[in-house]
């Protein structure tokens, strides 16, 4: 899943988006629903708040 988090360097589960999509950076790999946890929700909240 690509997340638009400007100024956040890849770390831990966050990977550089590379050529995945120029509009998102970084990205996180999700293989199954159980991998969506509070950490991912926090990144999504941060991206949502920054977009507003």
N, C-alpha and C positions, 0 to 999 in steps of 0.2 A: 504494500500500500504506500503510495507516495503522499508525503505530507509537506505542505508549504510552510517551512519553519526557517525564515530568513535569519541568517546570522548564527544558526546553531550548527556546530560542527558534528559530523557523525561520531557516535560513541556507543558502546554497548550494542544494543539491538538495532540502533539506527545506523544505516549504511549510506554511503554516498550514492546518490541517484544515478551517477554516470550518464549514460545515454538513454536511460529509462524514460525520462521526460524532462525537458528543460524548464518546465514550470514548477516542478516539485524538487525539493531537496530538504532533508534526506528522505529515505524510504525505510520501511520495516517489512520484513517478510512474515506473512501470516499463513500457516499451513492448515490450521483448523481453528474453529471458533473459540476453543478453550485458550488460545494464545492471546486473545483480546483481553487485556487486563487493565488495571488502574494506571499502569505506566503509559500504555497506548492511549487510553482515554485522556490522560493528562496532556499528552502531546497534541491530540486533536483539539482539546479545549484551548491550549496555547495558540494553535494555528487559527482557530475560530476567533478568539479574542483579538489577535493581531490583524485579522482581515476586516474587523468592524470599524 
